[in-house]
Structures are given as structure tokens and as C-alpha cells.
Amino acid sequence: MTVKKEGEAVAEKVKSTRSDDNKQFLGLRAIFWPIHSFELKKFLPMAIMMMCILLNYSLARGLKDSLVVTSIGESALPTLKLWFVLPGAVIFMIIYSKLLTVFSKNTVFYIVVSSFLLYFLLFITVLYPQHEALHFKCASYSTKLTQTLMLPIEHWVFASFYVMAELWGSTMIGLMFWKFANEVTPLRQSKRFYAMFGFVANAALIISGLCLGMNEEDAASSSSNVDWVALPYLIGLIILSCIIIMALYYYLTEYVLTDPLHFNSEEMNSQKKKKKEKLSVSDGFKYVLKSKYLGLIALLVICYGISINLVEVMWKGQVKLMYPSKAAFANYMGELQIWTGLATIAFMLIGTNIMRKYSWFLSAMLTPLMIFVTGLIFFFFIIFNSHVTPFVEQFGFTALGVVITVGLLQNVLCKGVKYSLFDPTKEMSYIPLDDELKSRGKVAVDVVGSRLGKSGGALIQFVLVNIIYHVTSIAALAPQVALIFCIFMFLWFFSVSCLNKKFLAITTALNEEKTAMNSQ
């Protein structure tokens, strides 16, 4: 009898959590912390897991740019994204899909995280200490195109780190974490949880920024070959975060999600269509390609990747001119991370309320609007640099300093709105889909689609610099790049509008079906 009463009590409490959550919080609580006390057991481990993933991503992003830009040059970035990172993403997608057919999803999670952990351990113990001996130099290059392709191969240790850092971002954030979150978070809860995940997790950006700035004395050196004393500690922090991520995942799957109060399979299944027969890898992707809905999500990701890449590569080339050493470049990237973290936390407070009070369409449209406006301002200062220089010098500034600062602001604002609105709205759009589209489709969109976006921007710059115009710096092609940037921004606006119509149609149909079932 006692067990029965306890079961009824739990069922009643679970039922009460399905009411309109937005009406349960008032005043500042609704703005700053719309999380129930009993939900903390589930919310906090997931938020901390995301924070560790973002910490690794932010650290690796600052390190990879410092290693590559200062050693090879910013012209290597499009080459790496196009010819190294994209194939790496495709290979990962194939391996991941095969692993899912052999192992459980929990085991696959541990395998993926452990693989990254082992690489970072190998990098700091063997590859980086011996990188001068491991790198090689070709005697000569027949063409500039050959040189562009060979430089990353010659510096293969740094190139491999760049690839792994890029794959960490697309696989661990876009796939492993959000796929897990979508599987255990009902739609009603996601409206509160998803933005707040970012609010807590983006403290990692501030932490990573402070860590990247640890080598201040080395950063003051103008030598590009200065010893980077802090690097082993930074990689060690990445390795520690990998261990924490796996520990939190184990705790959630073994001790939290086994409680019906925190995971109700009936509620999650009610949001899905009837489960289809398990498909092979090739059939699975054919199934995904037939989905216009997933195609629109992929278009959002691709447009984001291309637009932000077109600006970032040009900006990093300008940063290198002012900060030529690895430590100095990393120190500046640390400043970027700190400001991005502060901006993102501020945007999270705004974003979580926008998502709760306004439509999905408005929430999803704010990211391209921010990138479009700030991107145009950045390109203006690059294109009209000679006209702006006399004006800024009157106030004691240099033209290079202004361009770098404008690029920094553009990066900070766009990353802030991306983490607070773009990621949550994109993830919300997956929730109503059936298991096959959600699982295999998410792999294709978030891993390969993300890489296609960044590699698409890289391809555009690679062709412009090495095939059409044969210039040494992408900054010389700012007008052409700005025009291409505008084209993809308008394509982004269009895809958001189309996806909004389909998202509303699916969620409305599911709600009507659920209402009909409850009435019976």
C-alpha cells in the first residue's frame, strides 16, 4: 500500500509539472531563474556538462588559431577548413553511425569523449614537444596553389590540433550534448531549460579567456617563436574537463534519468511520431535527405557557418598583424572569450525571456539580423579604410586598431546572440521529429552541415584568393566578400521564414493529437 501511495504521489507530481510553466514564475524569478527546485538534480549536471564542453571548445579554439595563424598564416584557415576539417567531419559521421549500430548510445558517448581525451593527451606529451622535429619543409613549390595546400601538411601537428578542435565543437556541442538533451527534455521544459543551460554554461567563456591570458610575459614578446609555457596547463585543463563530462553523463544516466520525476518516457514518446524500423546507414541518410524540414535546419547552420567565417578569417588576419607571437595572439583571443562570455550571459537573460514570451520565429530571426548589421559595419571599415584613417587618427587611434576593435565587437555580439538564441531555437526545432530524423538527421545537420557551412566559407575564400584573384591577403577582396556575405544572409532570412511555417504546422498537429488522446 505504501509503495502504491508513493507511486501515486510521484505520478501526481509529474503531472503537475506538465502545466503551463511560464505562469509558475513571477517577477525576477521568471527572468533570472525559471527552474523548479526539484528540477535542479537534472538541470545542474546538464548545465555543468555543457559548461565543460564549452570550456574545452573555447580553449581549443583560442589555441588552434594561435598555433595556425602565427605559424602558417591566416591564408591556411580556409585550406584547413575545406580540405582537412570537412573530410574529418564526414569520416566522423560514418564512424559514429557505425558505432550506433554496434554499441548502446551511452557507450558511444564514452567512446567519442575518450577519443578526444586520448588525442589531447598525445598532443601535449608527444606531438607538441617534438613538433619542430616532426614538421618538415618542401624544397620548393611549383605554384602558389601548391604552396597553399602543402603548408598545413608541412605543419601537420598544428593542423591535426586544428581539425580536432573544430570537430570537438561540432560533435560535442552540436551532436553529443544537444542530442542527449533533446532525448531527455520535453518540449514544455526545453523552453526554460535550453536558454538557461547557456546562461550557466557560458561562464566557461570567461574562464577560458582568463586561462588563455595566463602567459602575459610571453604575450608581451614580439617573437613568433617564443616558448609557450602555459600551453601544457591549458591542455591539461581540457583533459580534466573530458573526465568531468563523462562522470556527469554517468551520474545523469544512472541516478537521475531513472527517476520518473526527471524523465517520463510516456511524455517524451507523445512528442514523437510512431517509431520507424531501424534503418541502415545509407538508407538512414537517404531518409534524411528526403526531409525538407531537416533541409531547412541544415540551411540555417550552413548560412551561419559561411557568414561568420567570411568575417572571422579576415579579422584574424588583421589581429595577427598586431599580435604576431603565439602567446600574444592567444592572449588577445582570451580577451575575446571573456567579452564573449559576458555578452552571452547578458544575452541569455534576454534570450530566455524572448523565447518564453515571443514566437519561435522572432527568436530565430534575431541571430541573422545581428550578424548582418555588425558584419556590414566591419566590412565598411575594411573597404573604406583609407577614408576612415585620417578621421580616427585625429582621436589618437590607428586604423588597424579600429578595424580589430570593430571585428572584436562583431564577434562578441554575434557569438552572444548565437549561443543564447540560435542554438536553443535550432534545438527546439528537432524536438517534434521522430527518432530516425532526430538521431541520424542531427548527425548529418550538426556535424556535416556545420562543417559544410564553415567549409563553404573557406571554399569561397580559397577560390577567390588562390584561383581567381591570386592575392596574398583576403582583406584585399573585402568588397567581393561583403557581396557574397549579403547573399547568404538573405538566404538565411528566407530559410528561417520557411522553417517557422513547418515548425508551427508540426507542433500544432502534435498538440491536437495529444488533446484528442486526452479527451478519450
Secondary structure as a PSIPRED ss2 file (coil, helix, strand):
# PSIPRED VFORMAT (PSIPRED V4.0)

   1 M C   1.000  0.000  0.000
   2 T H   0.000  1.000  0.000
   3 V H   0.000  1.000  0.000
   4 K H   0.000  1.000  0.000
   5 K H   0.000  1.000  0.000
   6 E H   0.000  1.000  0.000
   7 G H   0.000  1.000  0.000
   8 E H   0.000  1.000  0.000
   9 A H   0.000  1.000  0.000
  10 V H   0.000  1.000  0.000
  11 A H   0.000  1.000  0.000
  12 E H   0.000  1.000  0.000
  13 K H   0.000  1.000  0.000
  14 V H   0.000  1.000  0.000
  15 K H   0.000  1.000  0.000
  16 S H   0.000  1.000  0.000
  17 T C   1.000  0.000  0.000
  18 R C   1.000  0.000  0.000
  19 S C   1.000  0.000  0.000
  20 D C   1.000  0.000  0.000
  21 D H   0.000  1.000  0.000
  22 N H   0.000  1.000  0.000
  23 K H   0.000  1.000  0.000
  24 Q H   0.000  1.000  0.000
  25 F C   1.000  0.000  0.000
  26 L C   1.000  0.000  0.000
  27 G H   0.000  1.000  0.000
  28 L H   0.000  1.000  0.000
  29 R H   0.000  1.000  0.000
  30 A H   0.000  1.000  0.000
  31 I H   0.000  1.000  0.000
  32 F H   0.000  1.000  0.000
  33 W C   1.000  0.000  0.000
  34 P C   1.000  0.000  0.000
  35 I C   1.000  0.000  0.000
  36 H C   1.000  0.000  0.000
  37 S H   0.000  1.000  0.000
  38 F H   0.000  1.000  0.000
  39 E H   0.000  1.000  0.000
  40 L H   0.000  1.000  0.000
  41 K H   0.000  1.000  0.000
  42 K H   0.000  1.000  0.000
  43 F H   0.000  1.000  0.000
  44 L H   0.000  1.000  0.000
  45 P H   0.000  1.000  0.000
  46 M H   0.000  1.000  0.000
  47 A H   0.000  1.000  0.000
  48 I H   0.000  1.000  0.000
  49 M H   0.000  1.000  0.000
  50 M H   0.000  1.000  0.000
  51 M H   0.000  1.000  0.000
  52 C H   0.000  1.000  0.000
  53 I H   0.000  1.000  0.000
  54 L H   0.000  1.000  0.000
  55 L H   0.000  1.000  0.000
  56 N H   0.000  1.000  0.000
  57 Y H   0.000  1.000  0.000
  58 S H   0.000  1.000  0.000
  59 L H   0.000  1.000  0.000
  60 A H   0.000  1.000  0.000
  61 R H   0.000  1.000  0.000
  62 G H   0.000  1.000  0.000
  63 L H   0.000  1.000  0.000
  64 K H   0.000  1.000  0.000
  65 D H   0.000  1.000  0.000
  66 S H   0.000  1.000  0.000
  67 L H   0.000  1.000  0.000
  68 V H   0.000  1.000  0.000
  69 V H   0.000  1.000  0.000
  70 T H   0.000  1.000  0.000
  71 S H   0.000  1.000  0.000
  72 I C   1.000  0.000  0.000
  73 G C   1.000  0.000  0.000
  74 E C   1.000  0.000  0.000
  75 S C   1.000  0.000  0.000
  76 A H   0.000  1.000  0.000
  77 L H   0.000  1.000  0.000
  78 P H   0.000  1.000  0.000
  79 T H   0.000  1.000  0.000
  80 L H   0.000  1.000  0.000
  81 K H   0.000  1.000  0.000
  82 L H   0.000  1.000  0.000
  83 W H   0.000  1.000  0.000
  84 F H   0.000  1.000  0.000
  85 V H   0.000  1.000  0.000
  86 L H   0.000  1.000  0.000
  87 P H   0.000  1.000  0.000
  88 G H   0.000  1.000  0.000
  89 A H   0.000  1.000  0.000
  90 V H   0.000  1.000  0.000
  91 I H   0.000  1.000  0.000
  92 F H   0.000  1.000  0.000
  93 M H   0.000  1.000  0.000
  94 I H   0.000  1.000  0.000
  95 I H   0.000  1.000  0.000
  96 Y H   0.000  1.000  0.000
  97 S H   0.000  1.000  0.000
  98 K H   0.000  1.000  0.000
  99 L H   0.000  1.000  0.000
 100 L H   0.000  1.000  0.000
 101 T H   0.000  1.000  0.000
 102 V H   0.000  1.000  0.000
 103 F C   1.000  0.000  0.000
 104 S C   1.000  0.000  0.000
 105 K H   0.000  1.000  0.000
 106 N H   0.000  1.000  0.000
 107 T H   0.000  1.000  0.000
 108 V H   0.000  1.000  0.000
 109 F H   0.000  1.000  0.000
 110 Y H   0.000  1.000  0.000
 111 I H   0.000  1.000  0.000
 112 V H   0.000  1.000  0.000
 113 V H   0.000  1.000  0.000
 114 S H   0.000  1.000  0.000
 115 S H   0.000  1.000  0.000
 116 F H   0.000  1.000  0.000
 117 L H   0.000  1.000  0.000
 118 L H   0.000  1.000  0.000
 119 Y H   0.000  1.000  0.000
 120 F H   0.000  1.000  0.000
 121 L H   0.000  1.000  0.000
 122 L H   0.000  1.000  0.000
 123 F H   0.000  1.000  0.000
 124 I H   0.000  1.000  0.000
 125 T H   0.000  1.000  0.000
 126 V H   0.000  1.000  0.000
 127 L H   0.000  1.000  0.000
 128 Y C   1.000  0.000  0.000
 129 P C   1.000  0.000  0.000
 130 Q C   1.000  0.000  0.000
 131 H H   0.000  1.000  0.000
 132 E H   0.000  1.000  0.000
 133 A H   0.000  1.000  0.000
 134 L H   0.000  1.000  0.000
 135 H C   1.000  0.000  0.000
 136 F C   1.000  0.000  0.000
 137 K C   1.000  0.000  0.000
 138 C C   1.000  0.000  0.000
 139 A C   1.000  0.000  0.000
 140 S C   1.000  0.000  0.000
 141 Y C   1.000  0.000  0.000
 142 S C   1.000  0.000  0.000
 143 T C   1.000  0.000  0.000
 144 K H   0.000  1.000  0.000
 145 L H   0.000  1.000  0.000
 146 T H   0.000  1.000  0.000
 147 Q H   0.000  1.000  0.000
 148 T H   0.000  1.000  0.000
 149 L H   0.000  1.000  0.000
 150 M H   0.000  1.000  0.000
 151 L H   0.000  1.000  0.000
 152 P H   0.000  1.000  0.000
 153 I H   0.000  1.000  0.000
 154 E H   0.000  1.000  0.000
 155 H C   1.000  0.000  0.000
 156 W H   0.000  1.000  0.000
 157 V H   0.000  1.000  0.000
 158 F H   0.000  1.000  0.000
 159 A H   0.000  1.000  0.000
 160 S H   0.000  1.000  0.000
 161 F H   0.000  1.000  0.000
 162 Y H   0.000  1.000  0.000
 163 V H   0.000  1.000  0.000
 164 M H   0.000  1.000  0.000
 165 A H   0.000  1.000  0.000
 166 E H   0.000  1.000  0.000
 167 L H   0.000  1.000  0.000
 168 W H   0.000  1.000  0.000
 169 G H   0.000  1.000  0.000
 170 S H   0.000  1.000  0.000
 171 T H   0.000  1.000  0.000
 172 M H   0.000  1.000  0.000
 173 I H   0.000  1.000  0.000
 174 G H   0.000  1.000  0.000
 175 L H   0.000  1.000  0.000
 176 M H   0.000  1.000  0.000
 177 F H   0.000  1.000  0.000
 178 W H   0.000  1.000  0.000
 179 K H   0.000  1.000  0.000
 180 F H   0.000  1.000  0.000
 181 A H   0.000  1.000  0.000
 182 N H   0.000  1.000  0.000
 183 E H   0.000  1.000  0.000
 184 V H   0.000  1.000  0.000
 185 T C   1.000  0.000  0.000
 186 P C   1.000  0.000  0.000
 187 L H   0.000  1.000  0.000
 188 R H   0.000  1.000  0.000
 189 Q H   0.000  1.000  0.000
 190 S H   0.000  1.000  0.000
 191 K H   0.000  1.000  0.000
 192 R H   0.000  1.000  0.000
 193 F H   0.000  1.000  0.000
 194 Y H   0.000  1.000  0.000
 195 A H   0.000  1.000  0.000
 196 M H   0.000  1.000  0.000
 197 F H   0.000  1.000  0.000
 198 G H   0.000  1.000  0.000
 199 F H   0.000  1.000  0.000
 200 V H   0.000  1.000  0.000
 201 A H   0.000  1.000  0.000
 202 N C   1.000  0.000  0.000
 203 A H   0.000  1.000  0.000
 204 A H   0.000  1.000  0.000
 205 L H   0.000  1.000  0.000
 206 I H   0.000  1.000  0.000
 207 I H   0.000  1.000  0.000
 208 S H   0.000  1.000  0.000
 209 G H   0.000  1.000  0.000
 210 L H   0.000  1.000  0.000
 211 C H   0.000  1.000  0.000
 212 L H   0.000  1.000  0.000
 213 G C   1.000  0.000  0.000
 214 M C   1.000  0.000  0.000
 215 N C   1.000  0.000  0.000
 216 E H   0.000  1.000  0.000
 217 E H   0.000  1.000  0.000
 218 D H   0.000  1.000  0.000
 219 A H   0.000  1.000  0.000
 220 A C   1.000  0.000  0.000
 221 S C   1.000  0.000  0.000
 222 S C   1.000  0.000  0.000
 223 S C   1.000  0.000  0.000
 224 S C   1.000  0.000  0.000
 225 N C   1.000  0.000  0.000
 226 V C   1.000  0.000  0.000
 227 D C   1.000  0.000  0.000
 228 W C   1.000  0.000  0.000
 229 V C   1.000  0.000  0.000
 230 A C   1.000  0.000  0.000
 231 L H   0.000  1.000  0.000
 232 P H   0.000  1.000  0.000
 233 Y H   0.000  1.000  0.000
 234 L H   0.000  1.000  0.000
 235 I H   0.000  1.000  0.000
 236 G H   0.000  1.000  0.000
 237 L H   0.000  1.000  0.000
 238 I H   0.000  1.000  0.000
 239 I H   0.000  1.000  0.000
 240 L H   0.000  1.000  0.000
 241 S H   0.000  1.000  0.000
 242 C H   0.000  1.000  0.000
 243 I H   0.000  1.000  0.000
 244 I H   0.000  1.000  0.000
 245 I H   0.000  1.000  0.000
 246 M H   0.000  1.000  0.000
 247 A H   0.000  1.000  0.000
 248 L H   0.000  1.000  0.000
 249 Y H   0.000  1.000  0.000
 250 Y H   0.000  1.000  0.000
 251 Y H   0.000  1.000  0.000
 252 L H   0.000  1.000  0.000
 253 T H   0.000  1.000  0.000
 254 E H   0.000  1.000  0.000
 255 Y H   0.000  1.000  0.000
 256 V H   0.000  1.000  0.000
 257 L C   1.000  0.000  0.000
 258 T C   1.000  0.000  0.000
 259 D C   1.000  0.000  0.000
 260 P C   1.000  0.000  0.000
 261 L C   1.000  0.000  0.000
 262 H C   1.000  0.000  0.000
 263 F C   1.000  0.000  0.000
 264 N C   1.000  0.000  0.000
 265 S H   0.000  1.000  0.000
 266 E H   0.000  1.000  0.000
 267 E H   0.000  1.000  0.000
 268 M H   0.000  1.000  0.000
 269 N H   0.000  1.000  0.000
 270 S H   0.000  1.000  0.000
 271 Q C   1.000  0.000  0.000
 272 K C   1.000  0.000  0.000
 273 K C   1.000  0.000  0.000
 274 K C   1.000  0.000  0.000
 275 K C   1.000  0.000  0.000
 276 K C   1.000  0.000  0.000
 277 E C   1.000  0.000  0.000
 278 K C   1.000  0.000  0.000
 279 L C   1.000  0.000  0.000
 280 S C   1.000  0.000  0.000
 281 V H   0.000  1.000  0.000
 282 S H   0.000  1.000  0.000
 283 D H   0.000  1.000  0.000
 284 G H   0.000  1.000  0.000
 285 F H   0.000  1.000  0.000
 286 K H   0.000  1.000  0.000
 287 Y H   0.000  1.000  0.000
 288 V H   0.000  1.000  0.000
 289 L H   0.000  1.000  0.000
 290 K C   1.000  0.000  0.000
 291 S C   1.000  0.000  0.000
 292 K H   0.000  1.000  0.000
 293 Y H   0.000  1.000  0.000
 294 L H   0.000  1.000  0.000
 295 G H   0.000  1.000  0.000
 296 L H   0.000  1.000  0.000
 297 I H   0.000  1.000  0.000
 298 A H   0.000  1.000  0.000
 299 L H   0.000  1.000  0.000
 300 L H   0.000  1.000  0.000
 301 V H   0.000  1.000  0.000
 302 I H   0.000  1.000  0.000
 303 C H   0.000  1.000  0.000
 304 Y H   0.000  1.000  0.000
 305 G H   0.000  1.000  0.000
 306 I H   0.000  1.000  0.000
 307 S H   0.000  1.000  0.000
 308 I H   0.000  1.000  0.000
 309 N H   0.000  1.000  0.000
 310 L H   0.000  1.000  0.000
 311 V H   0.000  1.000  0.000
 312 E H   0.000  1.000  0.000
 313 V H   0.000  1.000  0.000
 314 M H   0.000  1.000  0.000
 315 W H   0.000  1.000  0.000
 316 K H   0.000  1.000  0.000
 317 G H   0.000  1.000  0.000
 318 Q H   0.000  1.000  0.000
 319 V H   0.000  1.000  0.000
 320 K H   0.000  1.000  0.000
 321 L H   0.000  1.000  0.000
 322 M H   0.000  1.000  0.000
 323 Y C   1.000  0.000  0.000
 324 P C   1.000  0.000  0.000
 325 S C   1.000  0.000  0.000
 326 K H   0.000  1.000  0.000
 327 A H   0.000  1.000  0.000
 328 A H   0.000  1.000  0.000
 329 F H   0.000  1.000  0.000
 330 A H   0.000  1.000  0.000
 331 N H   0.000  1.000  0.000
 332 Y H   0.000  1.000  0.000
 333 M H   0.000  1.000  0.000
 334 G H   0.000  1.000  0.000
 335 E H   0.000  1.000  0.000
 336 L H   0.000  1.000  0.000
 337 Q H   0.000  1.000  0.000
 338 I H   0.000  1.000  0.000
 339 W H   0.000  1.000  0.000
 340 T H   0.000  1.000  0.000
 341 G H   0.000  1.000  0.000
 342 L H   0.000  1.000  0.000
 343 A H   0.000  1.000  0.000
 344 T H   0.000  1.000  0.000
 345 I H   0.000  1.000  0.000
 346 A H   0.000  1.000  0.000
 347 F H   0.000  1.000  0.000
 348 M H   0.000  1.000  0.000
 349 L H   0.000  1.000  0.000
 350 I H   0.000  1.000  0.000
 351 G H   0.000  1.000  0.000
 352 T H   0.000  1.000  0.000
 353 N H   0.000  1.000  0.000
 354 I H   0.000  1.000  0.000
 355 M H   0.000  1.000  0.000
 356 R H   0.000  1.000  0.000
 357 K H   0.000  1.000  0.000
 358 Y C   1.000  0.000  0.000
 359 S C   1.000  0.000  0.000
 360 W H   0.000  1.000  0.000
 361 F H   0.000  1.000  0.000
 362 L H   0.000  1.000  0.000
 363 S H   0.000  1.000  0.000
 364 A H   0.000  1.000  0.000
 365 M H   0.000  1.000  0.000
 366 L H   0.000  1.000  0.000
 367 T H   0.000  1.000  0.000
 368 P H   0.000  1.000  0.000
 369 L H   0.000  1.000  0.000
 370 M H   0.000  1.000  0.000
 371 I H   0.000  1.000  0.000
 372 F H   0.000  1.000  0.000
 373 V H   0.000  1.000  0.000
 374 T H   0.000  1.000  0.000
 375 G H   0.000  1.000  0.000
 376 L H   0.000  1.000  0.000
 377 I H   0.000  1.000  0.000
 378 F H   0.000  1.000  0.000
 379 F H   0.000  1.000  0.000
 380 F H   0.000  1.000  0.000
 381 F H   0.000  1.000  0.000
 382 I H   0.000  1.000  0.000
 383 I H   0.000  1.000  0.000
 384 F C   1.000  0.000  0.000
 385 N H   0.000  1.000  0.000
 386 S H   0.000  1.000  0.000
 387 H H   0.000  1.000  0.000
 388 V H   0.000  1.000  0.000
 389 T H   0.000  1.000  0.000
 390 P H   0.000  1.000  0.000
 391 F H   0.000  1.000  0.000
 392 V H   0.000  1.000  0.000
 393 E H   0.000  1.000  0.000
 394 Q C   1.000  0.000  0.000
 395 F C   1.000  0.000  0.000
 396 G C   1.000  0.000  0.000
 397 F C   1.000  0.000  0.000
 398 T C   1.000  0.000  0.000
 399 A H   0.000  1.000  0.000
 400 L H   0.000  1.000  0.000
 401 G H   0.000  1.000  0.000
 402 V H   0.000  1.000  0.000
 403 V H   0.000  1.000  0.000
 404 I H   0.000  1.000  0.000
 405 T H   0.000  1.000  0.000
 406 V H   0.000  1.000  0.000
 407 G H   0.000  1.000  0.000
 408 L H   0.000  1.000  0.000
 409 L H   0.000  1.000  0.000
 410 Q H   0.000  1.000  0.000
 411 N H   0.000  1.000  0.000
 412 V H   0.000  1.000  0.000
 413 L H   0.000  1.000  0.000
 414 C H   0.000  1.000  0.000
 415 K H   0.000  1.000  0.000
 416 G H   0.000  1.000  0.000
 417 V H   0.000  1.000  0.000
 418 K H   0.000  1.000  0.000
 419 Y H   0.000  1.000  0.000
 420 S H   0.000  1.000  0.000
 421 L H   0.000  1.000  0.000
 422 F H   0.000  1.000  0.000
 423 D H   0.000  1.000  0.000
 424 P H   0.000  1.000  0.000
 425 T H   0.000  1.000  0.000
 426 K H   0.000  1.000  0.000
 427 E H   0.000  1.000  0.000
 428 M H   0.000  1.000  0.000
 429 S H   0.000  1.000  0.000
 430 Y H   0.000  1.000  0.000
 431 I C   1.000  0.000  0.000
 432 P C   1.000  0.000  0.000
 433 L C   1.000  0.000  0.000
 434 D C   1.000  0.000  0.000
 435 D H   0.000  1.000  0.000
 436 E H   0.000  1.000  0.000
 437 L H   0.000  1.000  0.000
 438 K H   0.000  1.000  0.000
 439 S H   0.000  1.000  0.000
 440 R H   0.000  1.000  0.000
 441 G H   0.000  1.000  0.000
 442 K H   0.000  1.000  0.000
 443 V H   0.000  1.000  0.000
 444 A H   0.000  1.000  0.000
 445 V H   0.000  1.000  0.000
 446 D H   0.000  1.000  0.000
 447 V H   0.000  1.000  0.000
 448 V H   0.000  1.000  0.000
 449 G H   0.000  1.000  0.000
 450 S H   0.000  1.000  0.000
 451 R H   0.000  1.000  0.000
 452 L H   0.000  1.000  0.000
 453 G H   0.000  1.000  0.000
 454 K H   0.000  1.000  0.000
 455 S H   0.000  1.000  0.000
 456 G H   0.000  1.000  0.000
 457 G H   0.000  1.000  0.000
 458 A H   0.000  1.000  0.000
 459 L H   0.000  1.000  0.000
 460 I H   0.000  1.000  0.000
 461 Q H   0.000  1.000  0.000
 462 F H   0.000  1.000  0.000
 463 V H   0.000  1.000  0.000
 464 L H   0.000  1.000  0.000
 465 V H   0.000  1.000  0.000
 466 N H   0.000  1.000  0.000
 467 I H   0.000  1.000  0.000
 468 I H   0.000  1.000  0.000
 469 Y C   1.000  0.000  0.000
 470 H C   1.000  0.000  0.000
 471 V C   1.000  0.000  0.000
 472 T C   1.000  0.000  0.000
 473 S C   1.000  0.000  0.000
 474 I H   0.000  1.000  0.000
 475 A H   0.000  1.000  0.000
 476 A H   0.000  1.000  0.000
 477 L H   0.000  1.000  0.000
 478 A H   0.000  1.000  0.000
 479 P H   0.000  1.000  0.000
 480 Q H   0.000  1.000  0.000
 481 V H   0.000  1.000  0.000
 482 A H   0.000  1.000  0.000
 483 L H   0.000  1.000  0.000
 484 I H   0.000  1.000  0.000
 485 F H   0.000  1.000  0.000
 486 C H   0.000  1.000  0.000
 487 I H   0.000  1.000  0.000
 488 F H   0.000  1.000  0.000
 489 M H   0.000  1.000  0.000
 490 F H   0.000  1.000  0.000
 491 L H   0.000  1.000  0.000
 492 W H   0.000  1.000  0.000
 493 F H   0.000  1.000  0.000
 494 F H   0.000  1.000  0.000
 495 S H   0.000  1.000  0.000
 496 V H   0.000  1.000  0.000
 497 S H   0.000  1.000  0.000
 498 C H   0.000  1.000  0.000
 499 L H   0.000  1.000  0.000
 500 N H   0.000  1.000  0.000
 501 K H   0.000  1.000  0.000
 502 K H   0.000  1.000  0.000
 503 F H   0.000  1.000  0.000
 504 L H   0.000  1.000  0.000
 505 A H   0.000  1.000  0.000
 506 I H   0.000  1.000  0.000
 507 T H   0.000  1.000  0.000
 508 T H   0.000  1.000  0.000
 509 A H   0.000  1.000  0.000
 510 L H   0.000  1.000  0.000
 511 N H   0.000  1.000  0.000
 512 E H   0.000  1.000  0.000
 513 E H   0.000  1.000  0.000
 514 K H   0.000  1.000  0.000
 515 T H   0.000  1.000  0.000
 516 A H   0.000  1.000  0.000
 517 M H   0.000  1.000  0.000
 518 N H   0.000  1.000  0.000
 519 S H   0.000  1.000  0.000
 520 Q C   1.000  0.000  0.000
